[in-house]
Amino acid sequence: MSAVEQIDLSGLSAPTGGSQRLNGHLVRPEGPGPWPGVVVAHEVFGVNDVMLRQAERLARAGYLTLLPDLYTQGGARRCLIPVMRAALSGSGRAYQDLEAARSYLAAQPDCTGAVGIIGFCLGGSFALMTAGRGDYAAASVNYGGLPRDLDVLADACPVVASYGGKDRALKGAATSLNETLDRHGVVHDVKEYPQAGHSFLNDAEAGPRPLRPLFRVMGIGPEPEAATDAWHRIETFFATHLKTPQTE
């Protein structure tokens, strides 16, 4: 697998109302392409080693993977609140930034043109919101907050979603999402893991070190058994909807 390559997406984001400066982290699979693409929407703590390893994992699974840094312009301290507001409101420059990443992948000669999105935590909300916009072939939502109006998912692409039963902030989210996607006839695989909390797909603790003891008490962090099952579901779902040509 190729090393992580930092790329400049500003030329795609700035003209459309996105960030004036936008960096991305691109990982190519080994062997000959073309490959389907996957945009990775990072967790609330931004681009860190955990998120980069998630991108590398997807590349090993055979996806041209791009992780845009939604905090490029101003850093996490200045960007966090606007990005969080955008995640659930459905508007804001973060959406143009994610679109810049999707457009970049789709235009690459070693991409098949099929592009999915995967999001973790804050990024899971973006993955869910963008699922209904018609630009992605599949979306993986991992402990992402639900939009205020669930009917924005009426025409969503296929969705695979994973939640932790111990995630107090998202209590009932899996059930609500499953019922909504059922009602609208959207292809989906939604599962809640009773033993897991928030951020259970992370392979290591993340976030500010002084807060990590608190996160442990709150049940936030890795849960390997649930993560193994969730990744199996994600990879199977993406293989079906990204790697296999879909017919109308």
Beta strands, then each sheet from edge to edge (+ up, - down):
strand 1: 5-8
strand 2: 23-27
strand 3: 35-41
strand 4: 64-68
strand 5: 111-120
strand 6: 138-142
strand 7: 159-164
strand 8: 188-193
sheet 1: 1+ 2- 4+ 3+ 5+ 6+ 7+ 8+
end
